[in-house]
C-alpha cells in the first residue's frame, strides 16, 4: 500500500512550520492538503530528449 505525504496548503499563513499528514485535510486548521512529492517527469522538459539519448548511449 502506497501512501502519499501531504502538506497543508495554507501552512505559511496558519502555522509556524509545515504540517505534514496523510489525510486530505490539515488536522490543525482543516485546510486542504497537497502532495509534497515532485512530479516524476515534466512533459514540457526541453532537454528530456537529450537526457534519454545519453542514457541509451551509456547502457550500450
C-alpha positions as CSV (number, residue, x, y, z in Angstrom):
1,X,0.0,0.0,0.0
2,X,1.4,3.3,-1.1
3,X,0.7,6.5,1.0
4,X,1.5,10.0,-0.2
5,X,2.7,12.5,2.4
6,X,0.7,15.7,2.1
7,X,1.3,19.2,3.4
8,X,-1.2,21.9,4.5
9,X,-1.7,24.3,1.6
10,X,-2.1,27.3,4.0
11,X,0.7,26.4,6.4
12,X,2.6,29.7,5.8
13,X,-0.5,31.7,6.9
14,X,-1.8,29.4,9.7
15,X,1.3,27.6,11.2
16,X,4.9,28.4,12.1
17,X,6.2,25.4,10.2
18,X,4.8,22.9,7.6
19,X,2.2,20.5,8.8
20,X,2.6,17.1,7.2
21,X,-0.2,14.5,7.2
22,X,-1.6,11.5,5.2
23,X,-5.1,12.9,5.3
24,X,-6.8,15.1,2.7
25,X,-7.3,17.9,5.1
26,X,-4.9,19.6,7.6
27,X,-5.6,18.2,11.1
28,X,-4.9,21.6,12.7
29,X,-6.7,24.1,10.5
30,X,-8.9,21.8,8.3
31,X,-7.4,23.4,5.1
32,X,-6.9,21.2,2.1
33,X,-3.5,19.5,1.6
34,X,-1.3,18.9,-1.4
35,X,1.2,16.2,-2.3
36,X,4.7,17.1,-1.3
37,X,6.4,14.8,-3.9
38,X,7.6,16.4,-7.1
39,X,6.1,15.2,-10.4
40,X,8.0,12.1,-11.8
41,X,8.6,13.9,-15.1
42,X,7.8,17.2,-16.8
43,X,6.0,16.7,-20.2
44,X,7.4,20.1,-21.3
45,X,11.0,19.2,-20.5
46,X,13.1,20.9,-23.1
47,X,16.1,18.6,-22.5
48,X,14.4,15.3,-22.0
49,X,15.2,14.0,-25.5
50,X,18.9,14.6,-24.9
51,X,18.8,13.0,-21.5
52,X,17.2,9.9,-22.8
53,X,19.6,9.6,-25.7
54,X,22.5,9.9,-23.2
55,X,21.1,7.1,-21.1
56,X,20.8,4.9,-24.2
57,X,24.5,5.5,-25.1
58,X,25.6,4.7,-21.5
59,X,23.6,1.4,-21.5
60,X,25.2,0.1,-24.7
